[in-house]
Amino acid sequence: MPPRGRSPSGVILVDKPAGPSSFAIVADVRRRTGARTGHAGTLDPFATGLLLLLSGEATKLASCFVGLDKRYVTDVDLSARTSTGDPEGEVIGRSEPPPRDRLDARLAPLRGEIELPIPAASAVKIGGERHLLYGRARAS
């Protein structure tokens, strides 16, 4: 804990490993420092990469970081379809991947700036509720 009367403040760059959720990492920093802490964009538990944490007075800078351009590098299994659209879901279908000579044509629509649909299992909030919970409520 910080000395009495002093609260840690700053931007923390975390090289997030696969496994823990963004929330778990934020909670760990809060527990260790006692400072108000949040993130400037979540990463899925299976994802690795840069997680920006804002602590103490730096939380006021969140609007400077949220919504910045991001770049993703990924490995994709072109033969599997999962229940969640990510590696954590159950494999619900298999097919032959496209032949190598047609791969570029199949991947072309995925290059550049694209807008993807929100997956059913998502941390996105709609009207203040997590999308996953929203999707389950609509399904019942």
VENWO-V743284 format. One record per backbone hydrogen bond with DSSP energy under -0.5 kcal/mol. NH is the residue of the N-H (numbers start at 1). CO is the residue of the C=O. Records with the same first field share a line. If there is no record, write none. Layout:
NH=CO + CO
This chain:
2=33
6=3
10=55
12=53
13=11
14=12 + 51
16=14 + 49
19=45
22=43
25=21
26=22
27=23
28=24
29=25
30=26
31=27
32=28
33=29
34=30
38=54
40=52
47=44
49=16
51=14
52=50
53=12 + 51
54=38
55=10
56=36
58=55
59=56
60=57
61=58
62=59
64=61
65=61 + 62
66=62
68=65
78=76
80=77
81=93
83=90
89=86
92=81
93=81
95=79
102=99
103=99 + 100
104=100
106=102
107=103
108=104
110=107
111=108
114=112
116=114
122=120
126=129
129=126
131=124
132=122
134=130
135=131
136=132
137=133
138=134
139=135
140=136
